[in-house]
């Protein structure tokens, strides 16, 4: 007669769960490893950021001054076209009012 020892299923499941938990705990303890490169923290240079922003604002103001000067001193011809393909009309150019 041959006798075999079979462990109950509950015990096998508990051992597997314990093994998975152990591997998970070890993995968490050791960290993610060098799979992904770590980001190096950089200290932002707020003075440089502010200077760049002010330079852009000044550039925008200069462009707006040029547009304003052009609108004030020159006659501009404007042609308006309808967005409908069936209607095509043009408006005569006008000089700016002062």
N, CA, C and O atoms as a GROMACS GRO file, in nm:
protein
  392
    1UNK      N    1   0.082  -0.116   0.000
    1UNK     CA    2   0.000   0.000   0.000
    1UNK      C    3   0.088   0.124   0.000
    1UNK      O    4   0.184   0.136   0.076
    2UNK      N    5   0.053   0.210  -0.082
    2UNK     CA    6   0.133   0.332  -0.093
    2UNK      C    7   0.056   0.447  -0.030
    2UNK      O    8  -0.062   0.468  -0.058
    3UNK      N    9   0.123   0.520   0.051
    3UNK     CA   10   0.058   0.635   0.114
    3UNK      C   11   0.127   0.761   0.065
    3UNK      O   12   0.250   0.770   0.062
    4UNK      N   13   0.047   0.855   0.028
    4UNK     CA   14   0.101   0.984  -0.016
    4UNK      C   15   0.046   1.092   0.074
    4UNK      O   16  -0.069   1.088   0.117
    5UNK      N   17   0.130   1.187   0.101
    5UNK     CA   18   0.090   1.297   0.187
    5UNK      C   19   0.049   1.414   0.100
    5UNK      O   20   0.130   1.464   0.022
    6UNK      N   21  -0.075   1.458   0.112
    6UNK     CA   22  -0.123   1.573   0.034
    6UNK      C   23  -0.155   1.687   0.130
    6UNK      O   24  -0.229   1.670   0.227
    7UNK      N   25  -0.098   1.801   0.102
    7UNK     CA   26  -0.125   1.919   0.184
    7UNK      C   27  -0.261   1.974   0.147
    7UNK      O   28  -0.299   1.970   0.030
    8UNK      N   29  -0.333   2.024   0.244
    8UNK     CA   30  -0.462   2.082   0.209
    8UNK      C   31  -0.445   2.206   0.120
    8UNK      O   32  -0.344   2.276   0.127
    9UNK      N   33  -0.544   2.230   0.038
    9UNK     CA   34  -0.537   2.343  -0.056
    9UNK      C   35  -0.522   2.477   0.016
    9UNK      O   36  -0.448   2.564  -0.032
   10UNK      N   37  -0.586   2.494   0.124
   10UNK     CA   38  -0.578   2.618   0.199
   10UNK      C   39  -0.436   2.652   0.238
   10UNK      O   40  -0.395   2.768   0.235
   11UNK      N   41  -0.360   2.550   0.277
   11UNK     CA   42  -0.222   2.573   0.317
   11UNK      C   43  -0.136   2.616   0.199
   11UNK      O   44  -0.050   2.703   0.213
   12UNK      N   45  -0.157   2.556   0.084
   12UNK     CA   46  -0.080   2.592  -0.037
   12UNK      C   47  -0.110   2.736  -0.077
   12UNK      O   48  -0.019   2.812  -0.113
   13UNK      N   49  -0.237   2.774  -0.070
   13UNK     CA   50  -0.275   2.910  -0.106
   13UNK      C   51  -0.212   3.010  -0.011
   13UNK      O   52  -0.163   3.114  -0.053
   14UNK      N   53  -0.212   2.978   0.119
   14UNK     CA   54  -0.152   3.067   0.217
   14UNK      C   55  -0.002   3.082   0.195
   14UNK      O   56   0.054   3.191   0.209
   15UNK      N   57   0.064   2.972   0.161
   15UNK     CA   58   0.208   2.978   0.135
   15UNK      C   59   0.236   3.064   0.012
   15UNK      O   60   0.330   3.143   0.012
   16UNK      N   61   0.156   3.050  -0.093
   16UNK     CA   62   0.174   3.131  -0.214
   16UNK      C   63   0.150   3.280  -0.184
   16UNK      O   64   0.225   3.366  -0.230
   17UNK      N   65   0.047   3.310  -0.108
   17UNK     CA   66   0.019   3.449  -0.072
   17UNK      C   67   0.133   3.506   0.011
   17UNK      O   68   0.175   3.620  -0.010
   18UNK      N   69   0.185   3.427   0.106
   18UNK     CA   70   0.296   3.472   0.189
   18UNK      C   71   0.420   3.498   0.103
   18UNK      O   72   0.493   3.596   0.126
   19UNK      N   73   0.445   3.412   0.006
   19UNK     CA   74   0.561   3.429  -0.082
   19UNK      C   75   0.547   3.556  -0.165
   19UNK      O   76   0.643   3.631  -0.181
   20UNK      N   77   0.429   3.579  -0.218
   20UNK     CA   78   0.406   3.699  -0.299
   20UNK      C   79   0.420   3.824  -0.213
   20UNK      O   80   0.481   3.922  -0.256
   21UNK      N   81   0.366   3.822  -0.092
   21UNK     CA   82   0.381   3.936  -0.001
   21UNK      C   83   0.527   3.960   0.035
   21UNK      O   84   0.570   4.075   0.045
   22UNK      N   85   0.601   3.853   0.056
   22UNK     CA   86   0.743   3.867   0.089
   22UNK      C   87   0.819   3.931  -0.026
   22UNK      O   88   0.899   4.023  -0.005
   23UNK      N   89   0.795   3.884  -0.146
   23UNK     CA   90   0.862   3.941  -0.264
   23UNK      C   91   0.823   4.088  -0.279
   23UNK      O   92   0.908   4.171  -0.311
   24UNK      N   93   0.696   4.120  -0.258
   24UNK     CA   94   0.650   4.258  -0.269
   24UNK      C   95   0.717   4.346  -0.164
   24UNK      O   96   0.761   4.457  -0.195
   25UNK      N   97   0.724   4.299  -0.041
   25UNK     CA   98   0.788   4.377   0.065
   25UNK      C   99   0.936   4.401   0.036
   25UNK      O  100   0.986   4.511   0.057
   26UNK      N  101   1.005   4.299  -0.013
   26UNK     CA  102   1.147   4.314  -0.047
   26UNK      C  103   1.162   4.415  -0.160
   26UNK      O  104   1.252   4.499  -0.158
   27UNK      N  105   1.075   4.408  -0.259
   27UNK     CA  106   1.082   4.500  -0.373
   27UNK      C  107   1.058   4.644  -0.328
   27UNK      O  108   1.126   4.737  -0.372
   28UNK      N  109   0.960   4.663  -0.239
   28UNK     CA  110   0.932   4.797  -0.187
   28UNK      C  111   1.050   4.846  -0.104
   28UNK      O  112   1.088   4.962  -0.114
   29UNK      N  113   1.108   4.759  -0.024
   29UNK     CA  114   1.220   4.797   0.062
   29UNK      C  115   1.341   4.841  -0.021
   29UNK      O  116   1.409   4.938   0.013
   30UNK      N  117   1.368   4.768  -0.129
   30UNK     CA  118   1.484   4.798  -0.212
   30UNK      C  119   1.460   4.916  -0.306
   30UNK      O  120   1.556   4.978  -0.352
   31UNK      N  121   1.337   4.948  -0.334
   31UNK     CA  122   1.306   5.060  -0.423
   31UNK      C  123   1.293   5.013  -0.566
   31UNK      O  124   1.312   4.896  -0.597
   32UNK      N  125   1.262   5.108  -0.654
   32UNK     CA  126   1.237   5.071  -0.794
   32UNK      C  127   1.362   5.033  -0.871
   32UNK      O  128   1.350   4.981  -0.982
   33UNK      N  129   1.478   5.055  -0.819
   33UNK     CA  130   1.600   5.022  -0.892
   33UNK      C  131   1.633   5.130  -0.992
   33UNK      O  132   1.580   5.241  -0.986
   34UNK      N  133   1.719   5.099  -1.084
   34UNK     CA  134   1.762   5.196  -1.185
   34UNK      C  135   1.694   5.171  -1.318
   34UNK      O  136   1.755   5.188  -1.424
   35UNK      N  137   1.569   5.132  -1.314
   35UNK     CA  138   1.495   5.109  -1.437
   35UNK      C  139   1.471   5.242  -1.508
   35UNK      O  140   1.491   5.252  -1.629
   36UNK      N  141   1.428   5.343  -1.433
   36UNK     CA  142   1.404   5.475  -1.490
   36UNK      C  143   1.506   5.574  -1.434
   36UNK      O  144   1.540   5.567  -1.316
   37UNK      N  145   1.554   5.664  -1.516
   37UNK     CA  146   1.647   5.764  -1.464
   37UNK      C  147   1.574   5.858  -1.368
   37UNK      O  148   1.458   5.893  -1.388
   38UNK      N  149   1.642   5.898  -1.265
   38UNK     CA  150   1.583   5.988  -1.168
   38UNK      C  151   1.600   6.132  -1.214
   38UNK      O  152   1.703   6.170  -1.271
   39UNK      N  153   1.500   6.211  -1.189
   39UNK     CA  154   1.505   6.352  -1.227
   39UNK      C  155   1.587   6.428  -1.123
   39UNK      O  156   1.568   6.411  -1.002
   40UNK      N  157   1.675   6.508  -1.170
   40UNK     CA  158   1.756   6.590  -1.080
   40UNK      C  159   1.682   6.721  -1.056
   40UNK      O  160   1.637   6.787  -1.150
   41UNK      N  161   1.669   6.758  -0.932
   41UNK     CA  162   1.599   6.882  -0.899
   41UNK      C  163   1.684   7.001  -0.941
   41UNK      O  164   1.805   7.003  -0.921
   42UNK      N  165   1.618   7.098  -0.998
   42UNK     CA  166   1.687   7.219  -1.039
   42UNK      C  167   1.626   7.337  -0.966
   42UNK      O  168   1.505   7.346  -0.949
   43UNK      N  169   1.710   7.426  -0.924
   43UNK     CA  170   1.662   7.546  -0.857
   43UNK      C  171   1.631   7.648  -0.966
   43UNK      O  172   1.721   7.689  -1.040
   44UNK      N  173   1.504   7.690  -0.978
   44UNK     CA  174   1.470   7.785  -1.084
   44UNK      C  175   1.533   7.922  -1.056
   44UNK      O  176   1.542   7.967  -0.942
   45UNK      N  177   1.576   7.984  -1.163
   45UNK     CA  178   1.635   8.117  -1.153
   45UNK      C  179   1.522   8.218  -1.178
   45UNK      O  180   1.496   8.256  -1.292
   46UNK      N  181   1.457   8.261  -1.072
   46UNK     CA  182   1.341   8.348  -1.087
   46UNK      C  183   1.380   8.484  -1.145
   46UNK      O  184   1.300   8.546  -1.216
   47UNK      N  185   1.500   8.530  -1.115
   47UNK     CA  186   1.545   8.657  -1.172
   47UNK      C  187   1.556   8.651  -1.323
   47UNK      O  188   1.515   8.743  -1.393
   48UNK      N  189   1.612   8.541  -1.373
   48UNK     CA  190   1.626   8.524  -1.517
   48UNK      C  191   1.488   8.508  -1.582
   48UNK      O  192   1.464   8.562  -1.690
   49UNK      N  193   1.399   8.433  -1.517
   49UNK     CA  194   1.264   8.417  -1.571
   49UNK      C  195   1.193   8.552  -1.580
   49UNK      O  196   1.126   8.582  -1.679
   50UNK      N  197   1.207   8.632  -1.476
   50UNK     CA  198   1.143   8.764  -1.474
   50UNK      C  199   1.201   8.854  -1.583
   50UNK      O  200   1.127   8.926  -1.650
   51UNK      N  201   1.334   8.850  -1.601
   51UNK     CA  202   1.398   8.933  -1.705
   51UNK      C  203   1.348   8.893  -1.844
   51UNK      O  204   1.319   8.979  -1.927
   52UNK      N  205   1.338   8.762  -1.868
   52UNK     CA  206   1.288   8.715  -1.998
   52UNK      C  207   1.144   8.760  -2.020
   52UNK      O  208   1.108   8.801  -2.130
   53UNK      N  209   1.063   8.753  -1.916
   53UNK     CA  210   0.924   8.793  -1.928
   53UNK      C  211   0.915   8.944  -1.956
   53UNK      O  212   0.836   8.986  -2.041
   54UNK      N  213   0.994   9.023  -1.886
   54UNK     CA  214   0.993   9.168  -1.908
   54UNK      C  215   1.042   9.202  -2.049
   54UNK      O  216   0.988   9.292  -2.113
   55UNK      N  217   1.144   9.130  -2.097
   55UNK     CA  218   1.192   9.153  -2.234
   55UNK      C  219   1.082   9.125  -2.336
   55UNK      O  220   1.065   9.201  -2.432
   56UNK      N  221   1.006   9.018  -2.315
   56UNK     CA  222   0.897   8.985  -2.407
   56UNK      C  223   0.786   9.089  -2.400
   56UNK      O  224   0.728   9.125  -2.502
   57UNK      N  225   0.756   9.136  -2.281
   57UNK     CA  226   0.652   9.240  -2.266
   57UNK      C  227   0.696   9.368  -2.337
   57UNK      O  228   0.615   9.431  -2.405
   58UNK      N  229   0.823   9.406  -2.322
   58UNK     CA  230   0.873   9.526  -2.389
   58UNK      C  231   0.870   9.508  -2.540
   58UNK      O  232   0.836   9.602  -2.613
   59UNK      N  233   0.903   9.390  -2.587
   59UNK     CA  234   0.898   9.362  -2.732
   59UNK      C  235   0.754   9.374  -2.783
   59UNK      O  236   0.731   9.431  -2.890
   60UNK      N  237   0.660   9.319  -2.708
   60UNK     CA  238   0.520   9.327  -2.747
   60UNK      C  239   0.472   9.471  -2.748
   60UNK      O  240   0.399   9.512  -2.837
   61UNK      N  241   0.514   9.549  -2.648
   61UNK     CA  242   0.475   9.690  -2.644
   61UNK      C  243   0.531   9.768  -2.763
   61UNK      O  244   0.462   9.853  -2.819
   62UNK      N  245   0.655   9.738  -2.803
   62UNK     CA  246   0.713   9.805  -2.920
   62UNK      C  247   0.633   9.772  -3.046
   62UNK      O  248   0.606   9.860  -3.128
   63UNK      N  249   0.596   9.646  -3.061
   63UNK     CA  250   0.517   9.607  -3.178
   63UNK      C  251   0.380   9.676  -3.177
   63UNK      O  252   0.333   9.721  -3.281
   64UNK      N  253   0.318   9.683  -3.061
   64UNK     CA  254   0.189   9.752  -3.052
   64UNK      C  255   0.202   9.900  -3.083
   64UNK      O  256   0.114   9.958  -3.145
   65UNK      N  257   0.311   9.962  -3.039
   65UNK     CA  258   0.335  10.104  -3.071
   65UNK      C  259   0.350  10.123  -3.222
   65UNK      O  260   0.298  10.220  -3.277
   66UNK      N  261   0.420  10.032  -3.287
   66UNK     CA  262   0.436  10.041  -3.432
   66UNK      C  263   0.301  10.027  -3.502
   66UNK      O  264   0.271  10.101  -3.596
   67UNK      N  265   0.221   9.934  -3.457
   67UNK     CA  266   0.088   9.916  -3.518
   67UNK      C  267   0.003  10.040  -3.493
   67UNK      O  268  -0.065  10.087  -3.584
   68UNK      N  269   0.007  10.092  -3.372
   68UNK     CA  270  -0.070  10.212  -3.340
   68UNK      C  271  -0.025  10.330  -3.426
   68UNK      O  272  -0.108  10.404  -3.478
   69UNK      N  273   0.104  10.347  -3.440
   69UNK     CA  274   0.158  10.456  -3.522
   69UNK      C  275   0.112  10.440  -3.668
   69UNK      O  276   0.073  10.538  -3.731
   70UNK      N  277   0.117  10.318  -3.720
   70UNK     CA  278   0.074  10.293  -3.857
   70UNK      C  279  -0.073  10.325  -3.874
   70UNK      O  280  -0.113  10.387  -3.973
   71UNK      N  281  -0.155  10.284  -3.779
   71UNK     CA  282  -0.298  10.310  -3.788
   71UNK      C  283  -0.330  10.458  -3.777
   71UNK      O  284  -0.425  10.506  -3.839
   72UNK      N  285  -0.254  10.532  -3.699
   72UNK     CA  286  -0.278  10.674  -3.681
   72UNK      C  287  -0.231  10.757  -3.800
   72UNK      O  288  -0.294  10.858  -3.832
   73UNK      N  289  -0.124  10.719  -3.865
   73UNK     CA  290  -0.061  10.807  -3.965
   73UNK      C  291  -0.087  10.767  -4.109
   73UNK      O  292  -0.072  10.850  -4.199
   74UNK      N  293  -0.126  10.646  -4.134
   74UNK     CA  294  -0.140  10.602  -4.274
   74UNK      C  295  -0.284  10.564  -4.305
   74UNK      O  296  -0.361  10.527  -4.216
   75UNK      N  297  -0.316  10.573  -4.433
   75UNK     CA  298  -0.446  10.527  -4.480
   75UNK      C  299  -0.434  10.378  -4.511
   75UNK      O  300  -0.340  10.333  -4.577
   76UNK      N  301  -0.529  10.306  -4.463
   76UNK     CA  302  -0.525  10.161  -4.482
   76UNK      C  303  -0.643  10.119  -4.567
   76UNK      O  304  -0.757  10.160  -4.542
   77UNK      N  305  -0.616  10.039  -4.667
   77UNK     CA  306  -0.723   9.988  -4.753
   77UNK      C  307  -0.767   9.852  -4.698
   77UNK      O  308  -0.685   9.764  -4.669
   78UNK      N  309  -0.897   9.838  -4.684
   78UNK     CA  310  -0.952   9.714  -4.630
   78UNK      C  311  -1.051   9.657  -4.729
   78UNK      O  312  -1.137   9.729  -4.779
   79UNK      N  313  -1.039   9.532  -4.756
   79UNK     CA  314  -1.135   9.464  -4.842
   79UNK      C  315  -1.196   9.350  -4.761
   79UNK      O  316  -1.126   9.262  -4.712
   80UNK      N  317  -1.328   9.355  -4.749
   80UNK     CA  318  -1.398   9.254  -4.671
   80UNK      C  319  -1.464   9.158  -4.767
   80UNK      O  320  -1.535   9.198  -4.859
   81UNK      N  321  -1.440   9.031  -4.746
   81UNK     CA  322  -1.502   8.928  -4.828
   81UNK      C  323  -1.593   8.845  -4.740
   81UNK      O  324  -1.561   8.812  -4.626
   82UNK      N  325  -1.705   8.812  -4.797
   82UNK     CA  326  -1.802   8.731  -4.723
   82UNK      C  327  -1.750   8.588  -4.711
   82UNK      O  328  -1.676   8.539  -4.796
   83UNK      N  329  -1.790   8.524  -4.605
   83UNK     CA  330  -1.749   8.384  -4.589
   83UNK      C  331  -1.837   8.292  -4.671
   83UNK      O  332  -1.800   8.178  -4.698
   84UNK      N  333  -1.956   8.342  -4.711
   84UNK     CA  334  -2.041   8.262  -4.799
   84UNK      C  335  -1.980   8.262  -4.938
   84UNK      O  336  -1.930   8.364  -4.985
   85UNK      N  337  -1.985   8.148  -5.002
   85UNK     CA  338  -1.929   8.140  -5.135
   85UNK      C  339  -2.024   8.200  -5.238
   85UNK      O  340  -1.984   8.232  -5.350
   86UNK      N  341  -2.150   8.215  -5.200
   86UNK     CA  342  -2.247   8.270  -5.294
   86UNK      C  343  -2.242   8.422  -5.298
   86UNK      O  344  -2.274   8.483  -5.400
   87UNK      N  345  -2.203   8.485  -5.188
   87UNK     CA  346  -2.197   8.630  -5.182
   87UNK      C  347  -2.052   8.676  -5.189
   87UNK      O  348  -1.967   8.629  -5.114
   88UNK      N  349  -2.025   8.768  -5.281
   88UNK     CA  350  -1.892   8.828  -5.290
   88UNK      C  351  -1.912   8.978  -5.295
   88UNK      O  352  -1.970   9.031  -5.389
   89UNK      N  353  -1.862   9.045  -5.194
   89UNK     CA  354  -1.877   9.190  -5.192
   89UNK      C  355  -1.749   9.252  -5.139
   89UNK      O  356  -1.672   9.189  -5.066
   90UNK      N  357  -1.728   9.375  -5.177
   90UNK     CA  358  -1.610   9.449  -5.130
   90UNK      C  359  -1.656   9.586  -5.081
   90UNK      O  360  -1.749   9.645  -5.137
   91UNK      N  361  -1.592   9.635  -4.980
   91UNK     CA  362  -1.623   9.766  -4.925
   91UNK      C  363  -1.512   9.861  -4.967
   91UNK      O  364  -1.394   9.827  -4.965
   92UNK      N  365  -1.554   9.981  -5.005
   92UNK     CA  366  -1.456  10.080  -5.051
   92UNK      C  367  -1.363  10.117  -4.937
   92UNK      O  368  -1.407  10.123  -4.822
   93UNK      N  369  -1.236  10.144  -4.966
   93UNK     CA  370  -1.141  10.181  -4.861
   93UNK      C  371  -1.178  10.316  -4.798
   93UNK      O  372  -1.224  10.407  -4.866
   94UNK      N  373  -1.156  10.326  -4.668
   94UNK     CA  374  -1.185  10.450  -4.596
   94UNK      C  375  -1.061  10.495  -4.523
   94UNK      O  376  -0.975  10.415  -4.486
   95UNK      N  377  -1.054  10.624  -4.503
   95UNK     CA  378  -0.943  10.677  -4.424
   95UNK      C  379  -0.987  10.680  -4.278
   95UNK      O  380  -1.106  10.696  -4.251
   96UNK      N  381  -0.894  10.667  -4.186
   96UNK     CA  382  -0.932  10.666  -4.042
   96UNK      C  383  -0.983  10.803  -3.999
   96UNK      O  384  -0.937  10.907  -4.045
   97UNK      N  385  -1.080  10.798  -3.906
   97UNK     CA  386  -1.135  10.921  -3.851
   97UNK      C  387  -1.051  10.967  -3.733
   97UNK      O  388  -1.000  10.886  -3.656
   98UNK      N  389  -1.038  11.097  -3.721
   98UNK     CA  390  -0.960  11.151  -3.608
   98UNK      C  391  -1.052  11.217  -3.511
   98UNK      O  392  -1.007  11.269  -3.409
   0.00000   0.00000   0.00000
